């Protein structure tokens, strides 16, 4: 039975560099072979073969450079996202700590102790009454 094979879409679109170079070599050799019969046609085949060989090799190198550049860009973006994430976490922690400090400060400033001698409200940390000087 025949089984269908799935072809990766990226592989289907990617040119075969080895095939292009092989075709270029064939054109080059054909040009050399018919050069003595017809110099114009032979030179045409030779030049076309050289263009295929050089062009496909240059295009292959360009594609490889583009892929490496894209990988480097993706890696940089991941690192930048991680840095941003860490900075965001740190900023949130600092904000949370400031809020906690403000709440503690507000609570401490509202807690007052009443003097048992004169009834004046004093700070929680005070040892003596502000009004009568009695011990708290």
N, C-alpha and C positions, 0 to 999 in steps of 0.2 A: 504494500500500500504506500501511497504517497503521503508524506507528512509535510505540512506547510512549515516553513522556517520563518521565524520572525526576524526581520532585519532592523537593526538599530537605525533610527532616522538620521543620526549624525554620521554613521558609517556610510549610509546610502548617498549622502550628499558630498562626502569627502572624496576628492579625486585621487586616483591611484598614481602617486608620483613615480613609482617604479615603472608602471605601464607607460606613462608619458615619456620617461627617459628611454625606455626600450623602443618605443615608436620613433623617437628622435634618432636613436642609433640606427634603426632600420632605414630611415630616410637618408641618413648620412652615408651608410654603406651602399644603398641603391644608387645614390648620386655618384659615388666614386666608381661603381661598376659601370654606369652608363656614361661616364664622363668622356671616354674615348669615342663613343658613338655620336653623342650629341652634347657638346660642351655646355651649351646654354641650359638645357634641361638638367644635365648632371649637376651644374653649379647651383641651380635652383633647388634640387633635392638636398644637396650638401648644406646649403644655407638654411633651408627649412628645418633640416635635422638638427643643425647647431642651435637654431632658435628654440626648438622644442626642448633640447637638452638643457640649455642655459636658462630658458624661461621657467621650465618646471622646477629646476633646482632652486632658482631665486624665489619663486612663489612658495615653495616648500619651506625655505628658510624664513620667509616673511610670515607665513602662517604659524610656524613654531615660535617666532618672536612675539606675535600677537597673543598666542596662547599663554606664553610665559608672562607677558605683561598683564593679561587678564587675571592670571593666578596671583601675581604679586598685588594687583589692585584688590582682589577679593581678600587676600590675607591682610592687607592694610586696613580694609574696611572692617574686618572682623576684630582686629586689634583695637581700632578706633571705637568700635561699638562696645568692646569690653571695657576700655578706658572710660568711656562716657557712662557706662552702666555703673562702674565703681565710683565715679564722681557723684552720680545721682544717689547712690546708696549712702555715700558719706554725707552728702548735703542733707538727705532726709534724716540721718542719725543726728547730725548737728542741730537741725531744726527741732527734732523731737526733744533733744536734751535742753535746748533753750526754753521750749514750752514747759518742760518739767521744772526747770529752774525758776521760771516765772510763777508757776503755780505754787511751788514751795515758798517762794518769797511772799506771794500774796497771802498764803495761809499763815505764815509766821507773823506777818504784819497785822493780821486780824485777830490773832489769839492774844488775849489780854488776861492778866491775873488781877482779881479784885483784892485790895488791901483789907485784911480782916479787922483793922483798927478804924480806918476812916472811910472805906468803901471806894476809894479812887482806883480807876483802872490803870494798870501798869503793864509795861512790856513783859513778855514771858521770861526773858532772860535777866530781868532786873532782880537784884538781891534786896534792895530797900525801896520803900514806897517813895514816889516822887513828891507826894504831898506832905506826909507826916514823918517820913524817915523810918517808919517801923519795918521790921524784918518781914519778908514775904515767905 
